[in-house]
Amino acid sequence: MGVNKMSAAYNRLIRLPEVLYLTGLSRSALYRHEAAGNSLGRVKLGPRAAAWKLDEVQNWIESRPYAAARVEVGAHAVPTTPRRSRESAE
């Protein structure tokens, strides 16, 4: 019995830079969420190493209110409305 490639891709572990990129959180905001009990699936790999479960990070992203207004493009979600530039804000 083989492992489904799609499920294997979603069950992989990702490191901190990718978690920060996918969630849009800063490092301190990520740790504040975890301290408040909003775990994103962190797994200790060793005494000084940790990773996060990709499927749990994606579930957390989808549970956020803003996630409903996002569209999947390739492997990453992007906002459906463009951001205002500084020139148009002034």
C-alpha positions, 0 to 999 in steps of 0.5 A: 500500500503506497502513500498518497502523494497529496497527503504526504505533501500536506503531512510534511514538516516545515521550518520557521521561515516557511511558517512565517511566510505562509501565515504572515505573522512575525516570529513574536506574534507566532509565539504569542499565539502559541502561548495563548493556546492557539497551537499551530502544530509545532513539533520538537525535533531536538533540543534546539530545533522545531518544525510545524505540521503543514496541514495544521498550519494550513488549517489555522490559516483557513480558520482565520476570518480573512482567509475567507476572502483569499483565493488559491494561486499555485501553492500560496494564497493571495488577497483578492483585492489589491493593496493601496500604494503609498501614492494613492493613500496620500 
